[in-house]
Amino acid sequence: MKHILIIDRDESTAELERDYLEMNSFIVTIEKCGVSGFQRALQEDIDMVITELDFEDLSGFELCRELRGRRDIPIMIVSSKSSEIDKVRSFGVGADDYIVKPFSPNELVARAKAHLNCYVRLMKKGERENNCICLRTIKIDMTARRVTAEGKEIPFTTKEFDLLVFLASHPNQVFSKDELFREVWGMHSIGDVATVTVHIKKIRQKLEKYTEGLNCIETVWGAGYRFQLSESADEEEE
């Protein structure tokens, strides 16, 4: 079931939206403040955000702009403001849709379904075309040679990226330092396996920094390394 977050100070409007969405098999959460809504959208597994524009702590425009820079999910504005400039500005900061109050609840549900279905199709198409590996919050785009976590790009050097891709492409398989050096650097190690340890350490540090401690590369003592989907892994072998 898709999880929709409603951010609106108007309790009656938010509850009306929630009731209709829940009748159509959506999970719905309500937040009344811009900041708390923004934080929840980042921290929880939210599939879509429906938000008002007027908040005392954070404007809806800023909320939309900041959220769009971090999460690739549909964002719908529901506002009493009907001016063209507000609509244009909303689309300019990343909103996917704009509905003026009062509105038809059934129309809201129909638009929400349409946007969610569209995003699902685009994500699937993009993953096929871009040859991506998606693991939890990490997305490795092998075509664009980019790694992102929760919408934030993680900077990797060429060899760090190649090493991460190789391990992620063979989940749960153990590779020795010699094997990794041969596969990633394209030559026999000739005693240079220490560079593998250094690169593994840097990759771990970057993944942990951008994913709140998630470490996917596990040390298998006496054998090498493997990529797995665990909350933590042992410290790197020296």
Buried (B, 14 or more C-beta within 10 A) or exposed (E): EBBBBBBBBBEEBBBBBBEBBEEBEBBBBBBBBBBBBBEBBBEEEBBBBBBBBEBEEBBBBBBBBBBBEBBBBBBBBBBEBEEEEBBEBBBEBBBBBBBBEEBEBEEBBEBBBEBBEEBEEEEEEBBEEBEBBEBEBBBBBBEEEBBBBBBBEBEBEEBBBBBBBBBBEEEEEBBBBBBBBBBBBEEEBEEEBEBBBEBBBBBBEBBBEBBEEBBBBBBBEEEBBBBBEEEEBEEBBE
